[in-house]
Amino acid sequence: MTRAYARWADWMRTGALLSTLVLLAIIAFETLVAPSGGRQPNPVVWIALSLPLLIFLPGLWRGGLRSYAWLSFVSLLYFAQAVTALFATQRHWLERFDLLASVALFSCTLLFIRWRARADRAAAT
């Protein structure tokens, strides 16, 4: 069973990394390529929105449990922003991807923590 938990944790680690990259791509598209509401592309807004995700990328890459725990909390901010934007703008397709990516990030981080802790506990005994 130890191998199963470790394998599932690896899948969730990959999912968390991919959903983080998808969120970064959506933020870049929304702020630098095609901003909504007649706004101009703004790199300062891109940095402000991307920085919370970029801070956790080294910890995600290393597989640190604390990085995943904190990123699960941060993903809730992106979820709240995506829900607000979904009801406020006319570009629903992009906000739906943003919402799905933030839910996937939250789910993957929580499942990674759970299964990685179980694999570590089973390996220790």
Residue pairs with C-beta under 8 A, 6 or more apart in sequence:
1 122
2 119
2 122
2 123
5 115
5 116
5 118
5 119
5 122
6 115
6 116
6 119
8 111
8 115
9 111
9 112
9 115
9 116
9 119
12 108
12 109
12 111
12 112
12 115
13 60
13 63
13 108
13 112
15 104
15 107
15 108
16 60
16 68
16 71
16 105
16 108
16 109
16 112
17 60
17 61
19 101
19 102
19 104
19 105
19 108
20 53
20 56
20 57
20 60
20 71
20 105
22 97
22 101
22 104
23 53
23 78
23 98
23 101
23 102
23 105
24 50
24 53
24 54
26 94
26 97
26 98
26 101
27 46
27 49
27 50
27 53
28 46
28 50
29 94
30 36
30 94
30 98
31 41
31 42
31 43
31 45
31 46
31 49
32 41
32 42
32 43
32 46
33 41
35 41
35 42
36 89
36 90
36 91
37 89
52 74
52 77
53 71
53 74
53 78
56 67
56 70
56 71
56 74
58 67
59 66
59 67
59 68
59 71
60 67
60 68
60 71
63 116
65 113
65 116
65 117
68 109
68 112
68 113
69 109
69 113
71 105
71 109
72 105
72 106
72 109
72 110
72 113
75 102
75 105
75 106
75 109
76 102
76 106
78 98
78 101
78 102
78 105
79 99
79 102
79 103
79 106
81 98
82 95
82 98
82 99
82 102
83 99
85 95
85 98
86 92
86 95
86 96
86 98
86 99
89 95
